[in-house]
Amino acid sequence: MTTDEVSVLLEALETFYRKYAVHPTEHHYVVLVLWTAHSYVYEEFDTSPRLFFDSAVPACGKTRNLELLDETARSPLMAFSASPAALIRTIDKGGRTILMDEIDTLYNKNGGAGSEDVTAVVNAGYKNGARVPRCVGQGMDIDVVELDAYAPMALAGLHSNVPEAVRSRSIHFRMKKRKPSEVVSPFYRRDVSEEAQPLREGLAEWLEPLREEVRAARPRMPKGVEDRAAEVWEPLLVIADLADGQWPKRAREACKHFVFAKSGYARPIGIDLLADIQLVFKGAERMASADLVAALVTIPDAPWKDIRGSFLNQATLANFLRPFDVRPKDLKFPGNKVVKGYRVGGEGGLAEAWERNLAAGTDDVDDDQNESIPALIPPEAATAATGATALVTAPEVVAPPVAGSGGATYPATNPKPLTSKVAGVAGVAPPQGMGGENVATAANAKTPLHAVSDPTCREWFERHIRGLIENGHTTVDSDAVYTAGQDAGWNLQNLRKVASKSTLVGTAEKRADGTALWNIGEEATDTWISAPQWLLDFLRAHGGWVRASEVHAAAQADPNGPERTSLKSAARAAYVQKRGNSIATEWCLDPSHEQESA
C-alpha cells in the first residue's frame, strides 16, 4: 500500500467510528483507530494495551464501542460470561481479539467462581510470552501444558472497583451519555458488517507484510512517558509511525492527553494523605503528630474527619504512612519537651515518599517538543578518528518519496534540518571474515566514506553502501549502517524504508533482536528464507497433516530454519489449516491455497 492509500484507509476507519459513537475528544478516535490496527500484528509487540471503557451509569455507549471493534478488529471474540478455561484455550489458538463486556461484575464483591483466573489472564496476558500452565488428560495420563495467554483485549463495564493492576495496563475511556445535540447514525448490524468489511481487509493488507518492520521499530516517546505508560503506548506509536503523515503527531498528542490526564478514579487514600501532609507542612522541617492530625482534619472536603467512622488519630496516621516507610520519631521541642512526630529529611522521613509518589503533572511536559525527530548527536559524541571533521547537514526540504516494503511508498520524513559532526576518515583495509568474505563491522561501517553536503536519505544510503563495496566488503551488519545513518542525522524509520527497497542490499540473516546481516553488491539478493516461506515449502514437501512439534524440530535442525516464535506466527496464516490443540496440534497446507496459486 502507498502512503496515500494508508491515509485514506485510516481516515475511513476514523469516519466509521465517528458515525456510530461519540467521544469527548479527538484523541479518543485516534486511539480507537491505532488500537484496532495494532490487533492485526499484535504478536510482534512486547505488550498489547487493554482498552477500557467505563461509565458511571448504563447506556453510555460502552457496548456499542465493543460492537464497533467486533466489526473492525482482527478475529474478534465477544466473550460474554466466558469461563476461564474457554477464554484461555481460545487465546492459546492465537490471532484473536478478546472483547469483554460487563467487566464490572467480575470485580464486584463475590465476583463468582473463576473470577480470579479471568483477572489473571487480563493482567498477565498483557505481555507477550505470558503462559498459563494447565493439566490435560484423564486418569493417570496427565500432562502439564503451557497455554499462551497473550492477546489484545478490550473491556467494558460500569465504574467500579477495578484493580489498579488492570487500569495501569489500559487506555481508559470514561464514557458519558450523549447530549441531545450529539447525533449518531442508526446501528444495524447487518449493514455495519458489510460497511466494515473493506476496512478489515485493508488493515490486513497493509500490516501483514510489515511484520518485520513492526518488530524492529522503537518509537520515540513523548517527554515524561516512561515505564508502564511507555509499554502501553509503544504499539500505537509504532502503528502511527508506519502510517506516517499526520498520524505520528496525532498519536503522541493522544498519548500525552491520556497519560497526563486526571483520572476519574479516586487516588489511593495513602497518596491523598501524603499530598495533604505536604500541604500542611508548608516548608516546615518537622511537626508533632498531634499538631499534624489537628491540621489535617481542618482541611475542607478532606476525608480525615471520618476514617472508618471516627476522626483521624495518631495511631491511624502512623498505620497509613507505614507502607511508605514513613515512621514517627521522637522530636525534641523547646523546654526539653519530647513528643512523637514526623520529619521531612532523614531515615523514615517524608521527603522520599513525596518524591516517589507525588508525581509531577503535565506542567513538566514540553508541549513544543517534536518527538518524531531524533535527538541531535552532541559534538563531544562525534567520531574523532582524525583531526579533519566534515559537517553533514540534512536538507531543509522534504526528500522525494522513498519506496517501502510490500510495494508501498512513503515520503522521507525529515521536516527539520538535523546537524551532526561526523569525522572523515581515510579508507581502512577491510578485515577478513569467515570463509574469506569481507565483513563490514560497526567499527568501519559507522563512518560514511563520502563526505557530501545535503544528500537525500536514499543518496546517503547508496553512497555509504557503495563505499563499503569499493573497499571489498560483501556483507554488513544492518545495525552498523543504521548507526552511521543516525550519526549523520537521518531518521531511523526513513533509513529502514530506503534499505527495504534498495538493490544494493539483500538479507543474509535475520536475528531475534531485530537486526540483520546484509549481502551487499550492485545486484544483491536475499539468501535468507522467511518463516512463512519456510513453512509453506515444508508443508508442500510433506503433502499432508504433520504435527507442529515435528515442524518445530525440523526448523531447529535446518541451519536456515526460522525460530520457534516466528514459526508459530507464520502458522497463523490463512493458508495453514490446524486441528487439535496443545501438544497434539497438527498443521496442513490448505488445498484451496494451492489451487489459487496454480
Secondary structure, DSSP 8 states (H G I E B T S, - for coil): --HHHHHHHHHHHHHHHHHH---SSHHHHHHHHHHHHHTTSGGGSSB--EEEEEESSS-SSHHHHHHHHHHHSSSEEE-TT--HHHHHHHHHT-S-EEEE--THHHHSTT--TTHHHHHHHHHHTTBTT-EEEEEEEETTEEEEEEEE----EEEEEES----HHHHTTEEEEEE----TT-------HHHHHHHHHHHHHHHHHHHGGGHHHHHH------TT--HHHHHHHHHHHHHHHHH-TTHHHHHHHHHHHHHHS--SS---HHHHHHHHHHHHHTT-SEEEHHHHHHHHTTSTT-GGG-BTTB---HHHHHHHHGGGT---EEEEETTTEEEEEEESSSTT-SHHHHHHHS---GGGS-TT--TTS-----GGGS--SSS-EEEEE--SS-EEEEE-GGG-EEEE---S--EEEEE--------B-GGG-BEE-HHHHSS-SS--SS--HHHHHHHHHHHHHHTT-SEEEHHHHHHHHHHTT--HHHHHHHHHH-TTEEEEEE-TTS-EEEEESTT-------HHHHHHHHHHHH-S-EEHHHHHHHHHHSTT---HHHHHHHTTSTTEEEES-GGG-EEEE-HHHHHHH-
